[in-house]
Amino acid sequence: MKVAMIGAGYVGLVSGACFAEFGTDVHIVDTDASKIEALRAGRMPIYEPGLERLVEENARDGRLSFTTDLKAAVRGADAVFLAVGTPTRRGDGHADLTYVFAAAEQVALAADKPLVLITKSTVPVGTGRQVKAIVRAARPDLAIEVASNPEFLREGNAIGDFMRPDRVVVGVDSDRALAVLKRLYRPLYLIETPVLATSIETAELIKYASNAFLAVKITFINQMADLCEKTGANVHDVARGMGLDGRIGRKFLHAGPGYGGSCFPKDTLALARTAQEMGVPATLVEQTIAANDARKAQMAERVIAACGGSVAGKTIAVLGLTFKPETDDMRDAPSLVILPALVAAGATLRAYDPQPAHARQMLPAAVQFADSAMDAVRDADALVLITEWNEFRAIPPEKLKAAMAGRVIVDLRNVWDPVAMREQGLDYSSIGRGEGAGTSV
Ligand code: UDX
C-alpha cells in the first residue's frame, strides 16, 4: 500500500512516520523545500520525543521519504492524507480551510488511479462534504473516495498516542474508504484498540467535541482552584476526590495558568463559531474561551500582587515558557500573555526553558534568556514557574532560597511542596492551595 501525507507539520510528520513504522510505504509532501531538505538530512523541524529515531530508521529502511513533488507522491497512491494547517482565520475565529481545499484539488488533479482522500487536519463539521465536491469537480472521471480520520495526538507524547491510542475514529461513506483505513490501522486491531466507524460529519465533530470538553474540564478545575484559595480547600484533593468517580475521571483536572497549545484555543473558537452559525450557540464553550483568556491575564496580576503590588525595577526569574513540557511549541502559551504584562509593569525578566528556540522569537526583546534554571534564579527578587518541566521539580527549596535575592515564589503548576517551601521561609504561592490548605496524603 502506498500512502502520501500532504503536510510535514507536527501531525503529518508524526502520523507519516508512525504509518511507516506500521509497515506502509509513506511519502511525506511539503511545499517548504528547506523543511524537506532538513528532513532528508535527518533534522527534525520540531522537537518531539522519539520522532527523530523513528524517521531515521524508517527512511533508512526505505518506507519513509520526503518530497516537494506532490504529483510524484500521489501517483500510484492508495490513500492520501491531508495534514495541512487549519489556523484561525483572522477576524472571525473560523478555521481557515484555504490549505485544505487547495491541497484536495491538487491531489485530485494528480491522481492516476482511484484513491481514498483522508482529512487528518482538524476541520469544521461539513468540510468533508466540501472536499468531496472539490474532488468531484476536479476529477469527474476518477473514483476518489473522501474520509475523515481526526488525530488525538498530544504533543510530547504523540508517538505513544499514535501507537497506543484510546480509540481511532474513521468517518467514511464508502466501503472502500473503510477497507483502506482498516488496512492502514491493522496493527492497532491486534492490541484491541476500538476503531469507531462513523459518518464523515460525526467524525469531524468528535474531534472538536473532545477537545472542547477537555478545555471545559481544565477551565472548571481552574475555577475550583480559585474557590479553593478563597476557602482554604486544596484543589489537588478536590480533583482527586472528583476524579475517583468513574463518570468524571482523574485526567485533565490539573489546575494551572490556563490551557494553551496549538489545538484547544483554536478548536474551541472554531467550534463556537460553527455552533453560532448553525443557530445552536455552544455557550459553555464560549464561556470557557472567555474564562481561559481572562485567566492568563490574571496570572500576571497574581505575580504583581505576590511582589507586593509592584514589579517595577524588580528582577523576576521565569522558569518554563512553552505551553507544556516536552515540546518547544509556544503557540498560545500562557507565557506569551504573562511575560509581556510583567515587562510592561516594569519588571526585568530572566527566563529559562529547556527548549527555548521559539520562545526567543516570540517573547518581547526585553526578556533575557538564561542557560540554566539556576542561572535564571540567581539574585532574582522573585521567581515564577509557568511550565512544569521535570527538571524544575527536582530543585530543592533550600537551593532556591540560597540563590535568590528575594523570597517570592509563584508556582503556577503546583510542582513544589508548599510546606517545604514555607519551612525555608520562602513566600510561596501556588494554584488552589491557599495557606493552611493542608497537603494530600
Ligand atoms: C491536545 C489534545 O490532548 C489532543 O488530543 C489534540 O489532538 C491536540 O490538543 P496538546 O495540545 O498537545 O493536545 O496538549 P495537552 O496535553 O492536551 O494540553 C493542552 C493544554 O492544557 C496545555 O496548555 C496544558 O498545560 C493544559 N492542561 C492540560 C492543564 O492546564 N491541565 C490539565 O489537567 C491538562
Boltz pocket constraint, residues with backbone or C-beta under 6 A from the ligand:
constraints:
  - pocket:
      binder: B
      contacts: [[A, 151], [A, 152], [A, 153], [A, 154], [A, 155], [A, 156], [A, 211], [A, 218], [A, 251], [A, 252], [A, 253], [A, 254], [A, 255], [A, 256], [A, 257], [A, 258], [A, 259], [A, 260], [A, 261], [A, 262], [A, 263], [A, 264], [A, 323], [A, 324]]
      max_distance: 6.0
